[in-house]
């Protein structure tokens, strides 16, 4: 088969803690404490993107990509946030919401278990 496993994720572009700080909350201990830089430690930068990928989706990508590499299956990571209007509409009509894996007619939502991924080999 020449078909690839498609891994759909959705990065969050340009999200910053400072985008949500107003003048009333600027003096709050959560903002002024030494722990303020840890507010978004669960978010990591997505490779090859200017957006950030939530930790659950990063784990999702690592799990599926690791499985694909181990079993010599080609895969492609698709960032739904970077698609144009028509691309997003096509995915919506197919009922795809990140994170999701598709391979042929197989669709796996959320963080898959090893047994679910083995279905891709059939």
C-alpha positions in Angstrom: 0.0 0.0 0.0 1.3 3.5 -0.8 -1.2 5.2 1.5 0.2 7.0 4.5 -1.0 7.1 8.1 -2.3 10.7 8.5 -1.9 12.2 12.0 -4.1 15.2 12.5 -3.3 17.7 15.2 -4.2 21.3 15.9 -1.5 23.8 17.0 -2.4 27.0 18.8 -0.8 29.9 17.0 0.5 32.9 18.8 -1.0 32.0 22.2 0.7 33.8 25.1 -0.2 34.2 28.7 0.3 38.0 28.2 -2.6 38.0 25.6 -5.0 37.4 28.5 -3.6 39.7 31.1 -5.6 42.9 31.8 -4.5 45.9 34.0 -6.6 44.6 37.0 -4.9 41.2 37.1 -1.3 42.4 36.4 -0.6 42.6 40.1 -2.1 39.2 40.9 0.4 36.8 42.6 0.0 34.3 39.8 1.3 36.8 37.3 4.0 38.4 39.5 5.4 35.3 41.2 8.5 33.5 40.2 6.2 30.6 39.0 4.6 32.8 36.3 6.9 31.4 33.6 5.5 27.9 34.4 2.0 28.8 33.5 2.2 27.1 30.1 4.9 24.5 30.6 2.5 21.9 29.4 2.6 23.4 25.9 5.5 22.6 23.7 6.6 24.0 20.3 5.5 21.8 17.4 8.4 20.9 15.1 8.4 23.0 11.9 5.6 25.3 13.1 5.3 28.7 14.8 2.4 27.4 16.8 2.4 25.5 20.1 1.1 22.0 20.5 -0.6 21.0 23.8 1.1 18.2 25.6 -1.7 15.6 25.0 -1.3 16.1 21.3 2.5 16.0 21.5 2.1 12.6 23.3 -0.3 11.5 20.6 2.2 12.4 17.8 5.1 10.7 19.6 3.1 7.5 20.2 1.8 7.2 16.7 5.0 8.2 15.0 7.0 5.8 17.1 4.6 3.0 16.2 4.8 3.9 12.5 8.7 4.0 12.5 8.8 0.7 14.4 6.6 -1.0 11.8 8.0 0.8 8.7 4.7 2.6 8.0 4.9 5.9 6.3 3.1 8.7 8.1 2.3 12.4 7.7 1.5 15.0 10.3 -1.2 17.4 9.3 -1.7 20.6 11.3 -5.4 21.4 11.0 -4.7 25.0 12.1 -2.6 25.6 9.0 -5.2 24.4 6.5 -7.2 26.8 4.4 -11.0 27.2 4.6 -11.7 24.4 2.0 -9.3 22.0 3.8 -11.0 22.6 7.1 -14.4 22.2 5.6 -13.5 18.9 4.0 -12.3 17.6 7.4 -15.4 18.9 9.1 -17.6 17.0 6.6 -15.6 13.8 7.3 -16.1 14.4 11.0 -12.4 14.7 11.8 -11.4 16.6 15.0 -7.9 16.7 16.3 -6.2 14.6 17.5 -7.2 11.8 15.1 -5.4 9.2 12.9 -6.7 8.0 9.6 -5.4 5.2 7.4 -7.6 4.2 4.5 -11.1 3.8 6.0 -9.7 3.3 9.6 -10.2 6.3 12.0 -8.8 6.4 15.5 -9.7 9.3 17.8 -7.6 10.4 20.7 -4.5 8.8 22.2 -4.6 5.2 20.8 -3.7 2.0 22.6 -1.2 -0.4 21.1 -4.0 -2.8 20.2 -5.8 0.0 18.2 -2.6 0.8 16.3 -2.1 -2.8 15.4 -5.3 -2.6 13.4 -3.4 -0.4 11.0 -1.2 -3.3 10.1 -4.1 -5.5 8.9 
